[in-house]
Amino acid sequence: MFYAFIAVLSLLLLFVARIVIQNRRFPVHLGYGQSGFSELDGKPNWVSSQTQHRNKRVAPLPFKGSLSDTQEAVRTALTQLGGNEILSQTDTFWHVVFTTPTLRFHDDLELYFDQDTALIQYRSKSRSGTSDLGLNRRRYEAFSSIYAAL
C-alpha cells in the first residue's frame, strides 16, 4: 500500500512539474507574418480568427475608427477583463499574457491590427496542457462583447 501511494505521488509530482515547466516556457509560435499567424501544434487549446478549423475559428473584430481609437478600445477591454498584461506591442501587433487566478496558468493572446482590412485578427492559446476546457473561446466571447460595447 505504501509503495502504491509513493508511485501515485511521484506521478502526480511529475505531472505538476511538467505543467509548471510548460507554463513558464516562452512560446515559439508568436508573431504575425505576411501569411498571417504562424501555424500551431495539434492541441485543441486555442482559438483563432485565421484558421481553417471551423471549431477553432472566431471572428476578427472591426476597427473602431482610427488605429489609435481601436487600440485604446482594446486596452480598455483588456483592463475590464483583468488578469492580463501586455508583454509587447508594436504599431500593429500586441502580445498579451493572461494568467488564470487559481493555478496561475498562462495563455498567450495575439492581436494583429490589420490596417488594410480595418480588422483585428485574434488568436489565443494556452501554454500548457492539451485542453483548455473552452477557456480561450469564453475569453474571446467576453473580450469581443466588452469591445463591441465600447
CNS distance restraints for C-alpha pairs under 8 A (distance, minus, plus):
assign (resid   1 and name CA) (resid   5 and name CA) 6.32 0.50 0.50
assign (resid   2 and name CA) (resid   6 and name CA) 6.29 0.50 0.50
assign (resid   3 and name CA) (resid   7 and name CA) 6.06 0.50 0.50
assign (resid   4 and name CA) (resid   8 and name CA) 6.16 0.50 0.50
assign (resid   5 and name CA) (resid   9 and name CA) 6.04 0.50 0.50
assign (resid   6 and name CA) (resid  10 and name CA) 5.98 0.50 0.50
assign (resid   7 and name CA) (resid  11 and name CA) 6.26 0.50 0.50
assign (resid   8 and name CA) (resid  12 and name CA) 6.14 0.50 0.50
assign (resid   9 and name CA) (resid  13 and name CA) 6.16 0.50 0.50
assign (resid  10 and name CA) (resid  14 and name CA) 6.19 0.50 0.50
assign (resid  11 and name CA) (resid  15 and name CA) 6.14 0.50 0.50
assign (resid  12 and name CA) (resid  16 and name CA) 6.22 0.50 0.50
assign (resid  13 and name CA) (resid  17 and name CA) 6.02 0.50 0.50
assign (resid  14 and name CA) (resid  18 and name CA) 6.11 0.50 0.50
assign (resid  15 and name CA) (resid  19 and name CA) 6.38 0.50 0.50
assign (resid  16 and name CA) (resid  20 and name CA) 6.16 0.50 0.50
assign (resid  17 and name CA) (resid  21 and name CA) 6.15 0.50 0.50
assign (resid  18 and name CA) (resid  22 and name CA) 6.17 0.50 0.50
assign (resid  19 and name CA) (resid  23 and name CA) 5.94 0.50 0.50
assign (resid  19 and name CA) (resid 128 and name CA) 5.80 0.50 0.50
assign (resid  19 and name CA) (resid 129 and name CA) 6.74 0.50 0.50
assign (resid  20 and name CA) (resid  24 and name CA) 6.28 0.50 0.50
assign (resid  21 and name CA) (resid  25 and name CA) 6.20 0.50 0.50
assign (resid  22 and name CA) (resid 127 and name CA) 6.28 0.50 0.50
assign (resid  22 and name CA) (resid 128 and name CA) 5.19 0.50 0.50
assign (resid  23 and name CA) (resid 105 and name CA) 6.09 0.50 0.50
assign (resid  23 and name CA) (resid 106 and name CA) 5.89 0.50 0.50
assign (resid  23 and name CA) (resid 127 and name CA) 5.50 0.50 0.50
assign (resid  23 and name CA) (resid 128 and name CA) 5.39 0.50 0.50
assign (resid  24 and name CA) (resid 106 and name CA) 7.89 0.50 0.50
assign (resid  25 and name CA) (resid 127 and name CA) 7.89 0.50 0.50
assign (resid  27 and name CA) (resid 127 and name CA) 7.19 0.50 0.50
assign (resid  29 and name CA) (resid  38 and name CA) 5.97 0.50 0.50
assign (resid  29 and name CA) (resid  39 and name CA) 7.03 0.50 0.50
assign (resid  29 and name CA) (resid  40 and name CA) 6.64 0.50 0.50
assign (resid  30 and name CA) (resid  37 and name CA) 7.57 0.50 0.50
assign (resid  30 and name CA) (resid  38 and name CA) 6.96 0.50 0.50
assign (resid  30 and name CA) (resid  95 and name CA) 7.93 0.50 0.50
assign (resid  30 and name CA) (resid 110 and name CA) 7.38 0.50 0.50
assign (resid  31 and name CA) (resid  37 and name CA) 6.07 0.50 0.50
assign (resid  31 and name CA) (resid  38 and name CA) 6.56 0.50 0.50
assign (resid  31 and name CA) (resid  93 and name CA) 7.76 0.50 0.50
assign (resid  31 and name CA) (resid 110 and name CA) 7.60 0.50 0.50
assign (resid  32 and name CA) (resid  36 and name CA) 5.19 0.50 0.50
assign (resid  32 and name CA) (resid  37 and name CA) 4.55 0.50 0.50
assign (resid  32 and name CA) (resid  38 and name CA) 6.54 0.50 0.50
assign (resid  32 and name CA) (resid  93 and name CA) 7.42 0.50 0.50
assign (resid  32 and name CA) (resid 112 and name CA) 7.08 0.50 0.50
assign (resid  33 and name CA) (resid  37 and name CA) 6.29 0.50 0.50
assign (resid  33 and name CA) (resid  38 and name CA) 7.24 0.50 0.50
assign (resid  36 and name CA) (resid  50 and name CA) 7.22 0.50 0.50
assign (resid  37 and name CA) (resid  50 and name CA) 7.17 0.50 0.50
assign (resid  43 and name CA) (resid 130 and name CA) 5.52 0.50 0.50
assign (resid  43 and name CA) (resid 131 and name CA) 7.18 0.50 0.50
assign (resid  44 and name CA) (resid  56 and name CA) 7.96 0.50 0.50
assign (resid  44 and name CA) (resid 130 and name CA) 6.37 0.50 0.50
assign (resid  44 and name CA) (resid 131 and name CA) 5.73 0.50 0.50
assign (resid  44 and name CA) (resid 132 and name CA) 7.50 0.50 0.50
assign (resid  45 and name CA) (resid 125 and name CA) 5.91 0.50 0.50
assign (resid  45 and name CA) (resid 126 and name CA) 5.69 0.50 0.50
assign (resid  45 and name CA) (resid 129 and name CA) 7.77 0.50 0.50
assign (resid  45 and name CA) (resid 130 and name CA) 5.99 0.50 0.50
assign (resid  45 and name CA) (resid 131 and name CA) 4.84 0.50 0.50
assign (resid  45 and name CA) (resid 132 and name CA) 4.80 0.50 0.50
assign (resid  45 and name CA) (resid 133 and name CA) 7.70 0.50 0.50
assign (resid  45 and name CA) (resid 134 and name CA) 7.62 0.50 0.50
assign (resid  45 and name CA) (resid 136 and name CA) 7.32 0.50 0.50
assign (resid  46 and name CA) (resid  56 and name CA) 6.79 0.50 0.50
assign (resid  46 and name CA) (resid 123 and name CA) 7.33 0.50 0.50
assign (resid  46 and name CA) (resid 124 and name CA) 5.51 0.50 0.50
assign (resid  46 and name CA) (resid 125 and name CA) 4.16 0.50 0.50
assign (resid  46 and name CA) (resid 126 and name CA) 6.35 0.50 0.50
assign (resid  46 and name CA) (resid 132 and name CA) 7.48 0.50 0.50
assign (resid  46 and name CA) (resid 136 and name CA) 6.02 0.50 0.50
assign (resid  46 and name CA) (resid 137 and name CA) 7.67 0.50 0.50
assign (resid  47 and name CA) (resid  56 and name CA) 4.71 0.50 0.50
assign (resid  47 and name CA) (resid  57 and name CA) 5.83 0.50 0.50
assign (resid  47 and name CA) (resid  58 and name CA) 6.51 0.50 0.50
assign (resid  47 and name CA) (resid 123 and name CA) 5.68 0.50 0.50
assign (resid  47 and name CA) (resid 124 and name CA) 5.53 0.50 0.50
assign (resid  47 and name CA) (resid 125 and name CA) 6.66 0.50 0.50
assign (resid  47 and name CA) (resid 136 and name CA) 6.31 0.50 0.50
assign (resid  47 and name CA) (resid 137 and name CA) 6.24 0.50 0.50
assign (resid  48 and name CA) (resid  56 and name CA) 6.26 0.50 0.50
assign (resid  48 and name CA) (resid  57 and name CA) 5.22 0.50 0.50
assign (resid  48 and name CA) (resid  58 and name CA) 5.64 0.50 0.50
assign (resid  48 and name CA) (resid 121 and name CA) 7.79 0.50 0.50
assign (resid  48 and name CA) (resid 122 and name CA) 5.61 0.50 0.50
assign (resid  48 and name CA) (resid 123 and name CA) 4.14 0.50 0.50
assign (resid  48 and name CA) (resid 124 and name CA) 6.50 0.50 0.50
assign (resid  49 and name CA) (resid  57 and name CA) 5.38 0.50 0.50
assign (resid  49 and name CA) (resid  58 and name CA) 4.71 0.50 0.50
assign (resid  49 and name CA) (resid  59 and name CA) 5.23 0.50 0.50
assign (resid  49 and name CA) (resid  60 and name CA) 5.32 0.50 0.50
assign (resid  49 and name CA) (resid 121 and name CA) 5.73 0.50 0.50
assign (resid  49 and name CA) (resid 122 and name CA) 5.31 0.50 0.50
assign (resid  49 and name CA) (resid 123 and name CA) 6.36 0.50 0.50
assign (resid  50 and name CA) (resid  57 and name CA) 6.94 0.50 0.50
assign (resid  50 and name CA) (resid  58 and name CA) 7.99 0.50 0.50
assign (resid  50 and name CA) (resid 121 and name CA) 7.16 0.50 0.50
assign (resid  50 and name CA) (resid 122 and name CA) 7.69 0.50 0.50
assign (resid  50 and name CA) (resid 123 and name CA) 7.81 0.50 0.50
assign (resid  51 and name CA) (resid  56 and name CA) 7.11 0.50 0.50
assign (resid  51 and name CA) (resid  57 and name CA) 5.88 0.50 0.50
assign (resid  52 and name CA) (resid  57 and name CA) 7.24 0.50 0.50
assign (resid  53 and name CA) (resid  57 and name CA) 6.20 0.50 0.50
assign (resid  58 and name CA) (resid 122 and name CA) 7.75 0.50 0.50
assign (resid  58 and name CA) (resid 137 and name CA) 7.87 0.50 0.50
assign (resid  58 and name CA) (resid 140 and name CA) 7.81 0.50 0.50
assign (resid  59 and name CA) (resid 122 and name CA) 7.98 0.50 0.50
assign (resid  60 and name CA) (resid 119 and name CA) 6.03 0.50 0.50
assign (resid  60 and name CA) (resid 120 and name CA) 5.46 0.50 0.50
assign (resid  60 and name CA) (resid 121 and name CA) 4.99 0.50 0.50
assign (resid  60 and name CA) (resid 122 and name CA) 6.18 0.50 0.50
assign (resid  61 and name CA) (resid 119 and name CA) 5.43 0.50 0.50
assign (resid  61 and name CA) (resid 120 and name CA) 4.94 0.50 0.50
assign (resid  61 and name CA) (resid 121 and name CA) 6.84 0.50 0.50
assign (resid  61 and name CA) (resid 122 and name CA) 7.84 0.50 0.50
assign (resid  61 and name CA) (resid 144 and name CA) 7.30 0.50 0.50
assign (resid  62 and name CA) (resid 118 and name CA) 6.06 0.50 0.50
assign (resid  62 and name CA) (resid 119 and name CA) 4.55 0.50 0.50
assign (resid  62 and name CA) (resid 120 and name CA) 6.19 0.50 0.50
assign (resid  63 and name CA) (resid  67 and name CA) 7.10 0.50 0.50
assign (resid  63 and name CA) (resid  70 and name CA) 5.41 0.50 0.50
assign (resid  63 and name CA) (resid 118 and name CA) 5.20 0.50 0.50
assign (resid  63 and name CA) (resid 119 and name CA) 5.48 0.50 0.50
assign (resid  63 and name CA) (resid 120 and name CA) 6.73 0.50 0.50
assign (resid  64 and name CA) (resid  69 and name CA) 6.08 0.50 0.50
assign (resid  64 and name CA) (resid  70 and name CA) 4.82 0.50 0.50
assign (resid  64 and name CA) (resid  73 and name CA) 7.63 0.50 0.50
assign (resid  65 and name CA) (resid  69 and name CA) 6.06 0.50 0.50
assign (resid  65 and name CA) (resid  70 and name CA) 6.49 0.50 0.50
assign (resid  66 and name CA) (resid  70 and name CA) 6.14 0.50 0.50
assign (resid  67 and name CA) (resid  71 and name CA) 6.13 0.50 0.50
assign (resid  67 and name CA) (resid 113 and name CA) 7.57 0.50 0.50
assign (resid  67 and name CA) (resid 115 and name CA) 7.29 0.50 0.50
assign (resid  68 and name CA) (resid  72 and name CA) 6.09 0.50 0.50
assign (resid  69 and name CA) (resid  73 and name CA) 6.26 0.50 0.50
assign (resid  70 and name CA) (resid  74 and name CA) 6.21 0.50 0.50
assign (resid  71 and name CA) (resid  75 and name CA) 6.07 0.50 0.50
assign (resid  72 and name CA) (resid  76 and name CA) 6.19 0.50 0.50
assign (resid  73 and name CA) (resid  77 and name CA) 6.14 0.50 0.50
assign (resid  73 and name CA) (resid 147 and name CA) 6.41 0.50 0.50
assign (resid  73 and name CA) (resid 150 and name CA) 6.52 0.50 0.50
assign (resid  74 and name CA) (resid  78 and name CA) 6.11 0.50 0.50
assign (resid  74 and name CA) (resid 147 and name CA) 6.46 0.50 0.50
assign (resid  75 and name CA) (resid  79 and name CA) 6.17 0.50 0.50
assign (resid  76 and name CA) (resid  80 and name CA) 6.23 0.50 0.50
assign (resid  76 and name CA) (resid 147 and name CA) 7.97 0.50 0.50
assign (resid  77 and name CA) (resid  81 and name CA) 6.20 0.50 0.50
assign (resid  77 and name CA) (resid 143 and name CA) 6.24 0.50 0.50
assign (resid  77 and name CA) (resid 146 and name CA) 5.67 0.50 0.50
assign (resid  77 and name CA) (resid 147 and name CA) 5.49 0.50 0.50
assign (resid  78 and name CA) (resid  82 and name CA) 6.20 0.50 0.50
assign (resid  78 and name CA) (resid  84 and name CA) 7.12 0.50 0.50
assign (resid  78 and name CA) (resid 143 and name CA) 7.17 0.50 0.50
assign (resid  79 and name CA) (resid  84 and name CA) 7.78 0.50 0.50
assign (resid  80 and name CA) (resid 146 and name CA) 7.80 0.50 0.50
assign (resid  81 and name CA) (resid 142 and name CA) 7.62 0.50 0.50
assign (resid  81 and name CA) (resid 143 and name CA) 6.93 0.50 0.50
assign (resid  83 and name CA) (resid  98 and name CA) 5.61 0.50 0.50
assign (resid  83 and name CA) (resid  99 and name CA) 5.66 0.50 0.50
assign (resid  83 and name CA) (resid 100 and name CA) 6.96 0.50 0.50
assign (resid  83 and name CA) (resid 101 and name CA) 7.37 0.50 0.50
assign (resid  84 and name CA) (resid  96 and name CA) 6.62 0.50 0.50
assign (resid  84 and name CA) (resid  97 and name CA) 5.42 0.50 0.50
assign (resid  84 and name CA) (resid  98 and name CA) 4.18 0.50 0.50
assign (resid  84 and name CA) (resid  99 and name CA) 6.17 0.50 0.50
assign (resid  85 and name CA) (resid  96 and name CA) 5.57 0.50 0.50
assign (resid  85 and name CA) (resid  97 and name CA) 5.41 0.50 0.50
assign (resid  85 and name CA) (resid  98 and name CA) 6.62 0.50 0.50
assign (resid  86 and name CA) (resid  94 and name CA) 7.06 0.50 0.50
assign (resid  86 and name CA) (resid  95 and name CA) 5.98 0.50 0.50
assign (resid  86 and name CA) (resid  96 and name CA) 4.27 0.50 0.50
assign (resid  86 and name CA) (resid  97 and name CA) 6.42 0.50 0.50
assign (resid  87 and name CA) (resid  94 and name CA) 7.75 0.50 0.50
assign (resid  87 and name CA) (resid  95 and name CA) 5.68 0.50 0.50
assign (resid  87 and name CA) (resid  96 and name CA) 5.57 0.50 0.50
assign (resid  87 and name CA) (resid  97 and name CA) 6.76 0.50 0.50
assign (resid  88 and name CA) (resid  94 and name CA) 5.79 0.50 0.50
assign (resid  88 and name CA) (resid  95 and name CA) 5.24 0.50 0.50
assign (resid  88 and name CA) (resid  96 and name CA) 7.19 0.50 0.50
assign (resid  89 and name CA) (resid  93 and name CA) 5.61 0.50 0.50
assign (resid  89 and name CA) (resid  94 and name CA) 4.23 0.50 0.50
assign (resid  89 and name CA) (resid  95 and name CA) 6.26 0.50 0.50
assign (resid  90 and name CA) (resid  94 and name CA) 6.37 0.50 0.50
assign (resid  91 and name CA) (resid 113 and name CA) 7.92 0.50 0.50
assign (resid  92 and name CA) (resid 111 and name CA) 7.99 0.50 0.50
assign (resid  92 and name CA) (resid 112 and name CA) 5.57 0.50 0.50
assign (resid  92 and name CA) (resid 113 and name CA) 4.73 0.50 0.50
assign (resid  92 and name CA) (resid 114 and name CA) 6.88 0.50 0.50
assign (resid  93 and name CA) (resid 110 and name CA) 7.20 0.50 0.50
assign (resid  93 and name CA) (resid 111 and name CA) 5.65 0.50 0.50
assign (resid  93 and name CA) (resid 112 and name CA) 4.57 0.50 0.50
assign (resid  93 and name CA) (resid 113 and name CA) 6.26 0.50 0.50
assign (resid  94 and name CA) (resid 110 and name CA) 5.77 0.50 0.50
assign (resid  94 and name CA) (resid 111 and name CA) 5.15 0.50 0.50
assign (resid  94 and name CA) (resid 112 and name CA) 6.61 0.50 0.50
assign (resid  95 and name CA) (resid 108 and name CA) 6.95 0.50 0.50
assign (resid  95 and name CA) (resid 109 and name CA) 5.87 0.50 0.50
assign (resid  95 and name CA) (resid 110 and name CA) 4.84 0.50 0.50
assign (resid  95 and name CA) (resid 111 and name CA) 6.67 0.50 0.50
assign (resid  96 and name CA) (resid 108 and name CA) 5.94 0.50 0.50
assign (resid  96 and name CA) (resid 109 and name CA) 4.96 0.50 0.50
assign (resid  96 and name CA) (resid 110 and name CA) 6.33 0.50 0.50
assign (resid  97 and name CA) (resid 106 and name CA) 6.38 0.50 0.50
assign (resid  97 and name CA) (resid 107 and name CA) 5.66 0.50 0.50
assign (resid  97 and name CA) (resid 108 and name CA) 4.77 0.50 0.50
assign (resid  97 and name CA) (resid 109 and name CA) 6.05 0.50 0.50
assign (resid  98 and name CA) (resid 106 and name CA) 5.61 0.50 0.50
assign (resid  98 and name CA) (resid 107 and name CA) 5.11 0.50 0.50
assign (resid  98 and name CA) (resid 108 and name CA) 6.46 0.50 0.50
assign (resid  98 and name CA) (resid 109 and name CA) 7.41 0.50 0.50
assign (resid  99 and name CA) (resid 104 and name CA) 5.34 0.50 0.50
assign (resid  99 and name CA) (resid 105 and name CA) 5.43 0.50 0.50
assign (resid  99 and name CA) (resid 106 and name CA) 4.66 0.50 0.50
assign (resid  99 and name CA) (resid 107 and name CA) 6.48 0.50 0.50
assign (resid 100 and name CA) (resid 104 and name CA) 4.77 0.50 0.50
assign (resid 100 and name CA) (resid 105 and name CA) 5.21 0.50 0.50
assign (resid 100 and name CA) (resid 106 and name CA) 6.62 0.50 0.50
assign (resid 101 and name CA) (resid 105 and name CA) 7.96 0.50 0.50
assign (resid 105 and name CA) (resid 126 and name CA) 7.86 0.50 0.50
assign (resid 105 and name CA) (resid 127 and name CA) 7.56 0.50 0.50
assign (resid 105 and name CA) (resid 128 and name CA) 7.31 0.50 0.50
assign (resid 106 and name CA) (resid 126 and name CA) 6.40 0.50 0.50
assign (resid 106 and name CA) (resid 127 and name CA) 5.94 0.50 0.50
assign (resid 106 and name CA) (resid 128 and name CA) 7.63 0.50 0.50
assign (resid 107 and name CA) (resid 124 and name CA) 6.80 0.50 0.50
assign (resid 107 and name CA) (resid 125 and name CA) 5.52 0.50 0.50
assign (resid 107 and name CA) (resid 126 and name CA) 4.21 0.50 0.50
assign (resid 107 and name CA) (resid 127 and name CA) 5.58 0.50 0.50
assign (resid 108 and name CA) (resid 124 and name CA) 5.53 0.50 0.50
assign (resid 108 and name CA) (resid 125 and name CA) 5.35 0.50 0.50
assign (resid 108 and name CA) (resid 126 and name CA) 6.32 0.50 0.50
assign (resid 108 and name CA) (resid 127 and name CA) 7.05 0.50 0.50
assign (resid 109 and name CA) (resid 122 and name CA) 7.38 0.50 0.50
assign (resid 109 and name CA) (resid 123 and name CA) 5.69 0.50 0.50
assign (resid 109 and name CA) (resid 124 and name CA) 4.23 0.50 0.50
assign (resid 109 and name CA) (resid 125 and name CA) 6.58 0.50 0.50
assign (resid 110 and name CA) (resid 122 and name CA) 5.95 0.50 0.50
assign (resid 110 and name CA) (resid 123 and name CA) 5.16 0.50 0.50
assign (resid 110 and name CA) (resid 124 and name CA) 6.24 0.50 0.50
assign (resid 111 and name CA) (resid 120 and name CA) 6.38 0.50 0.50
assign (resid 111 and name CA) (resid 121 and name CA) 5.67 0.50 0.50
assign (resid 111 and name CA) (resid 122 and name CA) 4.95 0.50 0.50
assign (resid 111 and name CA) (resid 123 and name CA) 6.65 0.50 0.50
assign (resid 112 and name CA) (resid 120 and name CA) 5.53 0.50 0.50
assign (resid 112 and name CA) (resid 121 and name CA) 4.97 0.50 0.50
assign (resid 112 and name CA) (resid 122 and name CA) 6.69 0.50 0.50
assign (resid 113 and name CA) (resid 118 and name CA) 7.37 0.50 0.50
assign (resid 113 and name CA) (resid 119 and name CA) 6.27 0.50 0.50
assign (resid 113 and name CA) (resid 120 and name CA) 4.67 0.50 0.50
assign (resid 113 and name CA) (resid 121 and name CA) 6.51 0.50 0.50
assign (resid 114 and name CA) (resid 118 and name CA) 5.62 0.50 0.50
assign (resid 114 and name CA) (resid 119 and name CA) 5.36 0.50 0.50
assign (resid 114 and name CA) (resid 120 and name CA) 5.96 0.50 0.50
assign (resid 114 and name CA) (resid 121 and name CA) 7.11 0.50 0.50
assign (resid 115 and name CA) (resid 119 and name CA) 6.94 0.50 0.50
assign (resid 124 and name CA) (resid 136 and name CA) 6.01 0.50 0.50
assign (resid 124 and name CA) (resid 140 and name CA) 7.97 0.50 0.50
assign (resid 125 and name CA) (resid 136 and name CA) 6.77 0.50 0.50
assign (resid 126 and name CA) (resid 132 and name CA) 6.61 0.50 0.50
assign (resid 126 and name CA) (resid 136 and name CA) 7.53 0.50 0.50
assign (resid 132 and name CA) (resid 136 and name CA) 6.87 0.50 0.50
assign (resid 134 and name CA) (resid 138 and name CA) 6.25 0.50 0.50
assign (resid 135 and name CA) (resid 139 and name CA) 6.02 0.50 0.50
assign (resid 136 and name CA) (resid 140 and name CA) 6.16 0.50 0.50
assign (resid 137 and name CA) (resid 141 and name CA) 6.19 0.50 0.50
assign (resid 138 and name CA) (resid 142 and name CA) 6.17 0.50 0.50
assign (resid 139 and name CA) (resid 143 and name CA) 5.95 0.50 0.50
assign (resid 140 and name CA) (resid 144 and name CA) 5.88 0.50 0.50
assign (resid 141 and name CA) (resid 145 and name CA) 6.01 0.50 0.50
assign (resid 142 and name CA) (resid 146 and name CA) 6.20 0.50 0.50
assign (resid 143 and name CA) (resid 147 and name CA) 5.98 0.50 0.50
assign (resid 144 and name CA) (resid 148 and name CA) 5.90 0.50 0.50
assign (resid 145 and name CA) (resid 149 and name CA) 6.36 0.50 0.50
assign (resid 146 and name CA) (resid 150 and name CA) 6.61 0.50 0.50
